[in-house]
Amino acid sequence: MNWEYRIIKTHEEYKHPNDKLSIQECLMDTGGIMVSHTIDYIIDGKDIDEIKTKLKEMKSSLKKPILVEIRGIDYDNSD
């Protein structure tokens, strides 16, 4: 078995306007059948073109400076 990235759709029919496609890591068996996949949407979109656009945008981030994350304030445990 091996992991590979594949496009996953939210429903078998993919007819509703709110349905999305996403790229997920999928565990494939030796026959090429998916046996498991991640559920966190790494990259999603209404269609393949939207996914391509997001990938292009993500690739352009490699040429930009790295930013420091903005951390939230933990009001419950602040000293």
N, C-alpha and C positions, 0 to 999 in steps of 0.2 A: 504494500500500500504506500501511497505517496500523497503529499499535499501539493496542490496547485491552485492558482487563482482562476476563478471562473465567474462569469456574469450570472447572477441569480435574479430571478423575478419574484415579486411578492405573491403572485397568484398564478395558478396554472393557466387560466384564461387570459390574463393581462388585458382586461377590457376597461376597467374603471379608471377615470382620470387621475385618481390618487395613487394608483399602482406605481411602483418604482422598480427600477433595475438597480442592482448594486454588485460591486466586485467583492467577492468573499473568498477566503481560503477554504478549499474543499478537500476532503480526504477521499481519494479515489482508490477503489480496490484494483486488483491486478487485471480485471476485465474492463476497466475504465468506467465502472459504475460508481457514482457518488454515494458514499455511505454516511457522510457527516459534513457539515460546513459551519463556519462561524456565523454568528447572528448580529454582530456589530457592523453597521454599514460603513465600510471603509470609504468607498466612493459610490455614490448613487446618482441617479438621474432619470428623467422621464423617457429618455431614449439613448441610443448609442452615441449620438452627436453630443449630447450634454455630458456624457461620461468622458468623451474625448476632450472636450473643452476643459473640464476639471483637471484631467491628467496633464494637459498642456500648461494650465495655470500652476499646478503643483510642480511641474518640471522647472518652470521659470523661477520658482522660489529657491532653487539650488544656486542661483546666481546672485542672490541677495544676501545681505548680512543676516546673521542669526539674531533673533530677538529673545530677550529674557521674558519668561512667562509673567503674567500678572496674577499674583496670588490673592485669593480672597482673604477677608479678615474673619477669623474664628471668634465671634463675639462670646460664645459660651465658655471658651477656655482661655480667654485673654488674661494676662497678668497685670 
